[in-house]
């Protein structure tokens, strides 16, 4: 090399596997299991395919270790040496099996888009690109792969440990690279995913090394892989599907990789379950209720595809839009919707939740002599005020006229959505207490043909959800009263966010149709952008799954595993996930007014813990839990002593809740 390059970083080095390219499998050893299945299909054995594949995988791992051990410490054997090291008789010549393994590698390998962009940017700056790999596969194979994916061009460098048996982990391969390239350590920058081989070792040699972490499985992907262990290569692909989609898209979503890898499999599994249960129940139309149903509707549209057996519709609705129109003064069940624990419950809140205008509220105030203000009321005072309104002659007439007007708008909108045409239908929503379904039942009763009451498919239900008599039949994807309903705000705001605003009612538009009316948006641009990213990723995830029948079968077989993974995300979030979500604002109030927003989770101190401990064993704990919203997330970003106390309390509460549910 000439003197002009001294001191400049003129070579940009890249690790090959999991930095430039990756496999569609959750772990490298899963490839050997898939290889065993492939070999069994080509060279039938007496044992069953899964048993043979498992045995072959173990022997393939042991053969590689043996071949490396024969070469010496921290050296890598060529694939041909590995196949010579098998302790069992191979079912075919080693050359044939090696070719099958490399063909399988081609089938399962994909490029990492973020690395391609980085390579191109460094190449545009005039840097020489070299690839360095600790790999048993032949150099020619890696070169062909890198060229095929457009990462390598003729003239780039490629150094593979299988050529010389020298490895990055020992540092010897880096020394060989610098010798061959004629450069000093400071003239080489390097990127790789392995902490030891790609970061610590090159830095000790004076190389400017950076670690690429996005190719590592997230916690949720690890959990899925552990639960899908030995369930076949399709199950391994399912566990790694979110990783593949993360790495084959741009890096804009990098900060929320962990969240995406928990959300997408969970929602796709849920929608897959909904479609199967709907078919079993003879449902011909599904109404996905806004806003929690927004992402679910998009996923269902992808999974259903061209199938005509189930019609999908997006239904604009909410507690606020359906509560007041559902009032039946002969039925008291609606009253429990008005009082919201851990939130403001004043006389003004009653009228707002009933959807009354300011003029109507003033008329009621004058007629009853009640001062309509924001003074907080106890639940007893609150219910007494509601009873007084209903019993008062003028206030009762105002309420009755108001309810009649609003119900006309809801029924007009539902008629436009063909809800009364006799087609068997069901709602799809997040779930919890069935407030919306119970309200809808009161609104539509007597108008349904061939269906006595609404039916709903829900992600989860609370222990105190409305009975079938009051709400109609409801099916829950997750156990009733489980961690999902207890941490419903996380599911609603992090798993099922929607970019659209909340529906507050219906009005006739210029064309004479009933159109939904929306509340003013209280969320920040960042929160809406997060919702869009989650929706976009979930849609790509659904499309990738729907394009492969094996993946869809794996998803269908792993509903329980996926629920466990999602539960682990809720109960044991990482500090990184909790920090990202700590900026999210939550509005559980039916009116969705900006002054009622809270932070999803926050760093807790001694005062917070004292208040939680003081109320933990009392009936007020539920209200305190609502105030702190996501205790597990708060624990993850709090000091260690806070974490210890919170985890003890949460474990006690979990045992208590499980006991109540049992």
Order of alpha helices (4+ residues) and beta strands (2+ residues): beta-beta-alpha-alpha-alpha-alpha-beta-alpha-beta-alpha-beta-alpha-alpha-beta-alpha-beta-alpha-alpha-alpha-beta-alpha-beta-alpha-alpha-alpha-alpha-alpha-beta-alpha-beta-alpha-beta-alpha-beta-beta-alpha-alpha-alpha-alpha-beta-beta-alpha-alpha-alpha-alpha
